[in-house]
Structure formats: C-alpha cells, structure tokens
Amino acid sequence: MVFKPSYFKADLFKVLSNPVRIQILDTLRTGEKSVNDIAEWLELEASSVSQQLAVLRSRNLVTSRKQGNYVFYSIRDPAIFQILDAALEVFNNHLVEVRDTLEQL
C-alpha cells in the first residue's frame, strides 16, 4: 500500500469537519484537560465530548492518559493549531470581502 499525503489530508479535513472536534482542539491549546473540564468549558455532556475525543484519538490528533478515575487529553502535534489558525484567517478574509461587498451596495 502506498501512502499518499492527499489521502491523509482528506482524512484530516474530514475529522476537522465537526465543529465540536474543533472546539475540543481549541480548548486543548492551553494544555492538558480532563473530559469533564472540556465538557464544562464547552457546555456539553461529558459523554458527547468523550465520543468526539475517541475520534480525535483514533486519528492521532490527541493523546490520553488515565489518572485514577479521570482521563486527561492533550494535543499530540501542536502543528494542528497552524491549520486551525489558517482556517480562521480564511474565514476572516471572507468576512472582510462580504463587508466590502455590502458597503458597495
């Protein structure tokens, strides 16, 4: 089987197509957090957060460690934040274009 970067990228963007997963990744920018901490911050049920974390973990975007009854998650590769920041920049550029178009009307 040949590894193709384009397939990896497509799979990565598929994983990032879920807004809750992006919110979880953004929450982890400041460091390791428990499922309950993430759920509280995002105002979501812990079971929903756990489900999305399982997807992120299966794609090696986050790592986990267990301490007692708690599972803590952190980012595996901080380069993921460059992707999220670039997406935000594209979004902001789009808003500027929309604003400019509306001002011309």
ABEGO torsion letter per residue (X at the ends): XBBBAAAAAAAAAAAAABAAAAAAAAAAAAEBBBAAAAAAAAGBBAAAAAAAAAAAAAAGABBBBBBEABBBBBBABAAAAAAAAAAAAAAAAAAAAAAAAAAAX
